Structures are given as structure tokens and as C-alpha cells.
Amino acid sequence: MSEQGGAWSDWLAIYEQAYASPTALREQACPRCAARELSLVFTERSVGGDGYANLWCGHCLHGIHVSRSLIPEGATVIPRGSTAEQENLVIPDCRLVWPDGDDGEQHENESEVF
Ligand SMILES: [Zn+2]
């Protein structure tokens, strides 16, 4: 299984730039398919203003999740308490890219111990 292009580090670099300057995302090409259809949306998880980031390409439908991010000023946010349905209206069903070729099946539950 080899994923050509669009390594985690490429996505993360774009995320970091978009985080610092949300409008710069429009100038960024997808690391996988080079389309300029990237979106960054934050899912709010707490009143403290943190949540996780969803970065994806609307063309090839690949992307990443970045957990525990502080939501930056002016970002697109899915408010706390939204249903999965509401979330799906904003975020399409994407194939997630994980660090180091990890398939990342159950990354949501980091508390699980082997
Ligand atoms: Zn793409």
C-alpha cells in the first residue's frame, strides 16, 4: 500500500500556514492532486475555544484531522453540540491521511491501552 503524494507532513505544512493565515488557504494546492479546493474547518469541543481541525481537499477528498487545536480567530467553526449530520453537511466524507503511513483506523480513542 503506497500513498503517492500527500504525505502527512505535506498536509501538516499546509495546515500550519492556513492556521496562521486562513485566507492563504485559497492559494494552496492540494498535496495529493494539486487542486486548489482545500478547506479548513474547526469542530468546537469545549467552551475554552479548542477543538479539532479538519483540513481536506474537495477534489480528491483526502485530508487530515488535527486534534486539540486552539481555534484561531476568524476560522470556520462547527459549533459545539452539532450533530454528526450537521457536521457532514459541512465536511464531506474524506479519506484521512495519518502520520507515517499509519492507516489510522481508530485514532479517536487514544485512551485505549493494548
Ligand atoms: Zn486533492
Residues whose N, C-alpha, C, O or C-beta is under 5 A from the ligand:
A	BS01	ZN	C30 R32 C33 A34 A35 C57 H59 C60
